[in-house]
Amino acid sequence: MELLLDPEDRGYPAEYLLSRIRGRRARLITDWRPLIFDASPFDSLSPRGTAKDRSPEGVWRNLTREYRWVYLQMNKGLRLIFRPFFLYVELRTLFICLRHGNVKKAGAVE
């Protein structure tokens, strides 16, 4: 059973992926001070880019969306190197789904 997708290899070189990640970094957090020192760090997140949902679940959803984008942009060699990291990230998602499935919350697993 495969836990990770095995998309077609687009053949993008590592330099291409690094430049795309640097470009996307402009939407990320630039000032960490409010996140570290404020009582409610999620309120200090700016709604720039695609991260409009500032709840902890929304932040996690956006982070997993970014991980998915990076994984799909990688060539086959990079996917093999970073496979343990992506598997670790997906295990957390799988455990959350199992926990919600155990409680039988309707619609929570999706």
Legacy VTK file of the C-alpha trace (Angstrom):
# vtk DataFile Version 3.0
C-alpha trace
ASCII
DATASET POLYDATA
POINTS 110 float
0.000 0.000 0.000
1.403 3.356 -1.033
0.749 6.298 1.273
2.268 8.874 -1.056
1.229 9.764 -4.573
3.477 8.672 -7.389
2.866 11.380 -10.001
4.622 11.457 -13.333
8.144 12.825 -13.341
8.055 16.269 -14.925
11.834 16.366 -15.106
12.212 19.761 -13.448
15.773 20.310 -12.211
16.418 21.074 -8.540
17.460 24.657 -9.386
14.037 25.289 -10.910
12.301 24.076 -7.764
14.540 26.176 -5.520
13.819 29.328 -7.511
10.063 28.652 -7.379
10.233 28.125 -3.607
12.153 31.391 -3.187
9.441 33.163 -5.162
6.675 31.666 -3.026
8.549 32.616 0.148
7.497 36.225 -0.406
4.027 35.255 0.843
5.334 33.689 4.028
5.934 35.240 7.444
8.468 38.067 7.438
8.220 39.206 11.068
8.289 36.374 13.610
8.220 38.635 16.677
4.399 38.885 16.994
4.044 35.137 16.541
6.498 34.430 19.321
5.543 37.078 21.872
1.789 37.672 21.408
-0.745 35.872 23.565
-2.716 34.759 20.495
-0.227 34.134 17.684
-2.864 33.125 15.111
-4.447 36.585 15.303
-1.181 38.214 14.236
-0.963 36.267 10.966
-1.586 38.480 7.981
-4.119 37.283 5.408
-1.664 37.643 2.506
-1.500 35.112 -0.283
-3.652 32.026 0.040
-3.627 31.800 3.859
-6.956 33.468 4.597
-8.116 30.937 7.198
-6.209 31.774 10.388
-7.541 28.960 12.551
-5.038 26.260 13.567
-6.784 23.810 11.217
-6.661 26.345 8.389
-2.974 27.028 8.940
-2.253 23.286 8.902
-4.374 22.854 5.754
-2.426 25.613 3.996
0.887 24.113 5.083
-0.063 20.681 3.760
-1.192 22.330 0.512
2.264 23.903 0.169
3.935 20.552 0.921
1.792 18.928 -1.759
2.741 21.605 -4.280
6.465 21.091 -3.548
6.123 17.306 -3.772
4.382 17.515 -7.141
7.056 19.877 -8.500
9.918 17.574 -7.509
11.592 15.244 -9.947
11.821 11.520 -9.169
15.285 11.774 -7.592
14.262 14.537 -5.178
11.081 12.656 -4.254
13.146 9.622 -3.292
15.442 11.772 -1.134
12.603 13.603 0.651
10.215 10.636 0.833
10.746 10.070 4.606
9.861 13.699 5.356
6.664 13.656 3.305
5.697 10.279 4.742
6.156 11.680 8.261
3.931 14.672 7.439
1.229 12.436 5.961
1.281 10.166 9.023
0.120 13.093 11.165
-2.793 13.662 8.793
-3.599 9.958 8.821
-3.604 9.844 12.634
-5.959 12.831 12.794
-8.323 11.087 10.356
-8.225 7.897 12.407
-8.944 9.835 15.590
-11.964 11.529 13.998
-13.124 8.230 12.528
-12.918 6.609 15.955
-15.152 9.312 17.442
-17.521 8.954 14.438
-17.747 12.671 13.701
-19.745 13.014 10.510
-17.705 14.767 7.827
-14.648 15.321 10.021
-12.540 12.654 8.315
-12.857 14.322 4.919
LINES 1 111
110 0 1 2 3 4 5 6 7 8 9 10 11 12 13 14 15 16 17 18 19 20 21 22 23 24 25 26 27 28 29 30 31 32 33 34 35 36 37 38 39 40 41 42 43 44 45 46 47 48 49 50 51 52 53 54 55 56 57 58 59 60 61 62 63 64 65 66 67 68 69 70 71 72 73 74 75 76 77 78 79 80 81 82 83 84 85 86 87 88 89 90 91 92 93 94 95 96 97 98 99 100 101 102 103 104 105 106 107 108 109
